[in-house]
Amino acid sequence: MFSRPGCIESQSLAALAFRVYGAGVLPEADFSNTEQLMSCNCSASHSQNQPPQPLFQLGQIVATRGVLAHLEHHGIAADPFLRRHVAGDWGDVPPEDAKSNRLAVRHGSRILSSFEVKGQRIWVITEADRCVTTLLFPSEY
């Protein structure tokens, strides 16, 4: 559905910018520390000041107009939700979906996170080919 031919999977998180279907480009995400984390082979022994190692590539980051308007209206950046998603914090998903996400990270399937943001549920979906991650309302799926 959101797959893009010719995706470059080796993009660093710092190089990713948000794109919105038909609504232009959002400010570039601030993932300043993740480039060094991408090359880190550490286990779960991260200090309190370091975010966990990203588990997968996000690809191109896009959002629907509805989600973009909601985030802008409330002055909320998407970065914290993307950081949680890529670190394996799936938000408010049932245990069986969390298990599916853990398997998807290993086996290359679609990954879904769900976050409550100012009274609205927002899904973050990374497609199986890791070419795109989309922020959308469940009603827009």
Residue pairs with C-beta under 8 A, 6 or more apart in sequence:
1 127
2 62
2 125
2 127
2 131
2 132
2 134
3 127
3 129
3 131
3 132
4 59
4 60
4 131
4 132
7 59
7 60
7 129
7 130
7 131
7 132
9 57
9 59
9 130
9 131
10 57
11 57
11 59
12 31
12 34
12 35
12 38
13 29
13 31
13 34
13 35
13 38
13 54
13 58
13 86
14 29
14 31
14 32
14 34
14 35
16 28
16 29
16 31
16 58
16 60
16 61
17 25
17 26
17 27
17 28
17 29
17 61
18 25
18 26
18 27
18 28
18 29
18 61
18 62
18 63
18 78
19 25
19 26
19 60
19 61
19 62
19 63
20 26
20 62
20 63
20 64
20 65
20 68
21 62
21 63
21 64
21 65
22 65
23 65
23 68
26 63
26 68
26 78
29 61
29 78
29 79
29 82
30 79
31 79
31 83
33 50
33 51
34 51
34 54
37 50
37 51
37 52
37 53
37 54
38 53
38 54
40 53
42 53
44 52
46 52
46 53
51 83
51 87
52 87
52 88
53 87
54 86
54 87
55 86
55 87
55 88
55 105
56 86
56 105
56 111
56 126
56 130
57 130
58 82
58 85
58 86
58 126
58 130
58 133
59 126
59 127
59 129
59 130
59 131
59 132
59 133
60 131
60 132
60 133
61 78
61 82
61 132
61 133
61 134
61 135
62 132
62 133
62 134
62 135
63 71
63 78
63 134
63 135
63 136
64 134
64 135
64 136
64 137
64 140
66 136
66 137
66 140
67 122
67 135
67 136
67 137
67 140
70 117
70 118
70 120
70 122
70 137
71 77
71 78
71 117
74 117
74 118
76 117
76 118
78 135
81 91
81 113
81 115
81 117
81 122
81 124
81 135
82 124
82 133
84 90
84 91
84 113
84 115
85 91
85 111
85 113
85 124
85 126
85 133
88 101
88 102
88 105
89 113
90 97
90 98
90 101
90 111
90 112
90 113
90 114
91 113
91 114
91 115
91 116
91 124
92 114
92 115
92 116
92 121
93 101
93 112
93 113
93 114
97 112
100 109
100 112
101 111
101 112
101 113
103 109
104 110
104 111
104 128
105 111
108 128
108 129
108 130
109 128
110 125
110 126
110 127
110 128
111 125
111 126
112 123
112 124
112 125
113 123
113 124
113 125
114 121
114 122
114 123
114 124
114 138
115 121
115 122
115 124
116 122
120 137
121 137
121 138
122 135
122 136
122 137
123 134
123 135
123 136
123 137
123 138
123 141
124 133
124 134
124 135
125 133
125 134
125 136
126 132
126 133
127 133
127 134
